[in-house]
Amino acid sequence: MRPPFDECHQLHNAVSESNTKWGNRLPGQPAIDLSANGRKLYDYLEDDLRTTALDDLAPYLWLISTQSGSNISPLHHQKIKRRQIILTEDPRLHLVWNEDRIFVKPLPKYLLSYEFWTRFMIPEPSQMSVKREQSLPPYSATCPSWIRPTDTIVQAAKGLLRSYAFLVKYESDFELARLHQLLPPSVTFEQFCDFKSRFLDIEDEEVSPRYSYGELRLTRLNMLSKLLLCQWSYEPVHHQSYQYFQQFYGPLLFVFGCFSVILGAMQVEMAVESVTNYPWTGFWTFCRYFSIFSISFIVFNMLVLAFLFSRKLIIELTYAATHSTALPTRTKAPPTEPESGESGNTSIRTSLTL
């Protein structure tokens, strides 16, 4: 296996730049030391690249999205759809959209480096040239034999790179990407075109199951999470209580309006039935049961809203109680008696004041 781009097209020289700038640190994340234990590096890569929840949902994502990794609109077309491009470092939100927002993860600097791929992302030791072996630490020195990048990390990295081949197609897309800090500012459009030239050759079998799909709607992901992951939501859409309950107002008002019209029409019909000589007994029975159903439906919705409100209140109180710490009690310091010199000065100041 080899990196998904050629060495001459890399956009970031991880080895030389990290050595001079950060002292052999991970590009874009200097808290990770590349010369130290590799487990810390791969734990970070797991958090920064993998989309575990979406991979679990992948067999069912065809229910909510087109089953195609190319179902990604370029950045300029996101503007046509009146969507704001929101930068996120969370890989699970990459290409997830809701109403007028779409979340996009910027390309990590370390994925732009050919050296990083050959030293840390390829599962087996790379066959370096003699000159390269002299200039770089040996593979075992940077990545011990008992630590190897998992296939899921490599697949997630390739999926993220391939998504940018669809996001950035034109120079206008490239300018938007730089404006929203999705790409390094020093990169030119020509360099990026060379860098992504092989991304479209990446097959679905080489990427994470999540990247077999493109853009995903957040509201539908929340629905799937309730049904399949036993989670209340994949990612909260509303971060305030009034916004959460506001989403129910429109549907409930529509249903209540329909019930009001139907019940009003029934009331008129029953008034006509009371003065006619040919009673419609079947309609009387239907009106009786429908009125009982209407009352039950309204009461049920009121109970559901009360349950949701109580649940949110209990969750907030539980969180506050769990994360609260008792403030240390402060003991009042005893008053200190002034020294003889200070008492004399105090009496003089008191007499002058009087």
C-alpha positions in Angstrom: 0.0 0.0 0.0 1.2 3.5 -0.7 -0.1 7.0 0.1 -3.0 8.4 -1.9 -0.8 11.1 -3.5 2.7 11.3 -4.8 5.6 12.7 -2.8 6.2 15.5 -5.2 2.6 16.7 -4.6 2.6 16.7 -0.9 1.4 20.0 0.7 3.2 19.7 4.0 6.7 18.4 4.7 6.0 17.0 8.1 9.5 15.8 8.9 11.5 18.9 8.0 9.0 21.5 9.2 8.1 19.7 12.5 11.8 19.2 13.3 12.6 22.9 12.9 9.4 24.4 14.2 8.0 22.1 16.9 10.8 19.6 17.5 9.5 16.4 15.8 5.8 17.1 16.8 2.7 16.1 14.9 1.9 18.8 12.3 -1.1 20.7 13.4 -1.0 19.2 16.9 2.3 19.9 18.6 1.1 18.2 21.8 1.7 14.9 20.1 5.4 13.9 20.1 6.3 11.8 17.1 9.4 10.4 18.7 7.6 9.2 21.8 5.4 6.2 22.3 3.2 5.5 19.3 0.2 4.6 21.3 -0.6 8.2 22.1 -0.3 9.1 18.4 -2.8 6.5 17.3 -5.2 7.2 20.1 -5.2 10.8 18.8 -5.8 9.6 15.2 -8.7 7.5 16.3 -10.4 10.5 17.9 -9.5 12.8 15.0 -10.4 10.7 12.0 -12.7 7.8 12.9 -16.5 8.0 12.7 -17.5 5.0 14.8 -21.2 5.8 15.2 -21.7 6.4 11.5 -19.9 3.3 10.6 -22.3 1.4 12.8 -25.2 3.1 11.1 -23.8 2.5 7.6 -26.0 -0.5 6.7 -29.1 1.6 7.3 -27.9 5.0 5.9 -29.5 4.2 2.5 -32.8 5.0 4.3 -31.9 8.6 4.8 -29.3 9.4 2.0 -28.2 8.5 -1.5 -25.9 5.5 -1.4 -23.0 7.2 -3.2 -19.8 8.7 -1.9 -20.0 11.3 -4.6 -23.2 12.7 -3.2 -21.3 15.9 -2.1 -22.0 19.3 -3.4 -19.0 21.6 -4.0 -18.5 24.5 -1.6 -19.9 27.1 -4.1 -23.1 25.0 -4.5 -23.5 25.0 -0.7 -23.7 28.7 -0.9 -26.4 28.4 -3.6 -28.3 26.2 -1.2 -28.0 29.1 1.3 -26.0 26.9 3.7 -23.4 28.3 6.0 -20.1 26.4 6.0 -19.3 25.7 9.7 -15.8 24.5 10.6 -15.7 21.5 12.9 -12.9 19.3 14.2 -15.3 16.5 15.0 -15.1 13.9 12.3 -18.5 12.5 13.0 -20.0 15.9 11.9 -18.1 16.1 8.7 -20.6 16.6 5.8 -23.6 16.6 8.1 -26.1 19.4 7.4 -29.1 20.8 9.1 -31.4 23.5 7.6 -29.0 26.3 6.6 -25.7 24.9 8.0 -23.3 22.2 6.8 -20.3 21.1 9.0 -17.0 20.5 7.3 -13.8 19.2 8.9 -10.6 20.9 7.8 -7.9 18.7 6.3 -5.3 18.0 9.1 -1.8 19.0 8.2 -0.4 15.6 8.9 -2.5 14.0 6.2 -1.0 16.4 3.7 2.5 14.9 4.3 3.9 12.0 2.3 6.5 11.3 5.0 3.8 11.0 7.6 1.9 8.5 5.5 4.9 6.3 4.9 6.1 6.4 8.5 2.9 6.2 10.4 -0.1 5.4 8.3 1.1 2.4 6.2 0.5 -0.8 8.2 3.8 -2.4 7.2 7.3 -0.9 7.2 7.9 1.0 4.0 10.8 0.2 1.8 12.8 3.5 2.1 15.8 4.2 0.1 19.2 4.2 1.7 19.4 8.0 1.6 16.0 8.3 3.3 17.0 5.8 6.0 20.0 7.9 6.8 18.0 11.1 7.1 14.9 9.7 8.9 14.6 7.7 12.1 14.0 4.0 11.4 10.4 2.9 11.3 10.7 0.9 14.5 12.0 3.9 16.3 8.9 6.0 15.5 6.4 3.2 15.4 7.1 0.1 17.6 6.3 -3.3 16.2 3.4 -3.8 18.6 1.8 -0.6 17.5 0.4 -0.3 14.0 -2.3 1.9 12.5 -5.5 0.0 12.3 -7.3 -0.4 9.0 -10.1 1.8 10.2 -7.8 4.8 10.8 -6.3 4.5 7.3 -9.8 4.0 5.7 -11.1 7.1 7.6 -8.2 9.2 6.4 -8.7 8.1 2.8 -12.4 8.8 3.1 -11.8 12.3 4.4 -9.3 13.1 1.6 -11.7 11.7 -1.1 -14.5 14.0 0.2 -12.4 17.0 -0.6 -12.1 15.9 -4.2 -15.9 16.6 -4.4 -15.9 19.6 -2.1 -13.2 21.5 -4.0 -13.7 21.3 -7.7 -13.3 24.8 -8.9 -11.1 27.7 -8.0 -14.1 29.4 -6.3 -14.4 26.3 -4.1 -10.7 26.6 -3.3 -11.1 30.2 -2.3 -14.0 29.4 0.0 -12.0 26.5 1.5 -9.2 28.9 2.4 -11.6 31.5 3.6 -13.1 29.1 6.1 -9.7 27.7 7.1 -10.3 24.3 5.6 -7.0 24.3 3.8 -3.6 25.8 4.7 -3.3 29.4 3.5 0.0 28.9 1.8 -1.4 26.3 -0.7 -2.2 27.4 -4.2 -5.0 26.0 -6.4 -2.6 24.4 -8.8 -0.8 22.6 -5.9 -4.1 21.4 -4.5 -5.2 20.1 -7.9 -2.0 18.0 -8.1 -2.5 16.9 -4.6 -6.0 15.5 -5.1 -5.4 14.1 -8.6 -5.6 10.5 -7.4 -8.4 10.9 -4.8 -11.2 9.9 -7.2 -9.4 6.6 -7.8 -10.1 5.6 -4.2 -12.8 3.0 -4.2 -15.5 2.5 -1.5 -13.8 -0.6 -0.3 -10.8 1.5 0.7 -12.7 4.0 2.9 -14.8 3.8 6.0 -18.4 2.6 5.6 -19.5 6.2 6.4 -17.7 7.6 3.4 -19.7 5.3 1.1 -22.3 8.1 1.6 -21.9 11.8 1.1 -23.9 14.5 2.8 -26.2 13.4 5.7 -29.2 15.2 7.2 -28.8 15.7 10.9 -32.5 15.4 11.7 -32.7 12.0 10.1 -29.5 10.9 11.8 -31.1 11.8 15.1 -34.1 9.6 14.2 -31.9 6.7 13.3 -29.9 7.1 16.5 -33.1 6.7 18.5 -34.1 3.6 16.7 -30.8 1.8 16.2 -28.2 3.2 18.6 -30.6 3.7 21.6 -29.4 7.3 21.8 -31.7 10.2 22.3 -29.9 12.1 19.5 -26.8 11.8 17.3 -26.1 15.5 17.8 -28.4 17.9 19.5 -30.1 20.3 17.0 -31.4 22.7 19.6 -29.2 23.8 22.5 -31.9 25.8 24.4 -35.1 24.5 25.9 -37.4 27.0 24.2 -35.9 26.1 20.8 -36.5 22.4 21.5 -40.2 22.8 22.4 -40.7 25.3 19.6 -40.3 22.6 17.0 -43.6 21.0 18.2 -45.7 24.1 18.0 -46.3 24.0 14.2 -47.3 20.3 13.9 -49.5 20.4 17.0 -51.3 23.6 15.9 -51.9 22.1 12.5 -53.3 18.9 14.1 -55.4 20.8 16.6 -56.8 23.0 13.8 -57.8 19.9 11.8 -59.5 18.4 14.8 -61.4 21.7 15.4 -62.7 21.8 11.9 -63.8 18.1 11.9 -65.4 18.4 15.4 -67.2 21.6 14.3 -68.6 19.9 11.2 -69.7 17.0 13.3 -71.5 19.3 15.6 -73.4 20.9 12.7 -74.4 17.5 11.4 -75.6 16.3 14.8 -77.7 19.5 15.0 -79.3 18.7 11.7 -79.8 15.1 12.7 -81.8 16.2 15.7 -84.5 17.8 13.5 -84.7 15.2 10.7 -87.1 12.3 10.4 -84.4 10.0 9.1 -81.7 9.7 11.8 -78.2 8.4 10.8 -77.4 6.2 13.7 -74.1 5.0 12.2 -72.8 8.5 12.1 -73.9 9.1 15.7 -71.7 6.2 16.7 -68.8 7.5 14.7 -69.0 10.9 16.2 -69.1 9.5 19.7 -66.0 7.4 19.3 -64.1 10.2 17.3 -64.8 12.7 20.1 -63.4 10.2 22.6 -60.4 9.7 20.4 -59.8 13.5 20.1 -59.8 13.9 23.9 -57.4 11.0 24.3 -55.1 12.3 21.6 -54.9 15.8 23.2 -54.3 14.4 26.6 -51.6 12.0 25.3 -49.8 14.9 23.6 -49.9 17.0 26.8 -48.5 14.1 28.8 -45.7 13.6 26.2 -44.7 17.3 26.4 -44.8 17.1 30.2 -42.6 14.0 30.1 -40.1 15.7 27.7 -39.9 18.8 29.9 -39.5 16.7 33.0 -36.8 14.6 31.4 -34.8 17.7 30.3 -35.1 19.2 33.7 -34.0 16.0 35.5 -31.0 15.7 33.1 -29.9 19.2 33.7 -30.3 18.9 37.5 -28.4 15.6 37.5 -25.6 17.0 35.5 -25.4 20.0 37.8 -25.4 17.8 40.9 -22.8 15.5 39.4 -20.3 18.2 38.4 -20.9 20.5 41.4 -18.2 20.7 44.1 -18.7 21.9 47.6 -17.1 25.3 48.2 -14.6 25.4 51.0 -15.9 27.0 54.1 -14.0 30.2 55.1 -13.3 30.7 58.7 -13.3 34.3 59.8 -9.9 35.4 60.9 -9.7 36.7 64.5 -9.1 40.5 64.7 -5.4 41.3 65.3 -4.5 43.7 68.1 -2.5 46.8 66.9 0.9 47.2 68.2 1.8 50.0 70.6 3.0 52.3 67.9 0.0 51.7 65.7 -2.4 52.3 68.6 -0.9 55.7 69.3 -1.2 56.7 65.7 -4.8 55.4 65.6 -5.7 57.6 68.6 -4.1 60.6 67.1 -6.1 60.1 63.8 -9.3 59.6 65.8 -8.7 62.9 67.7 -8.0 64.8 64.5 -11.1 63.4 62.9 -13.2 64.6 65.9 
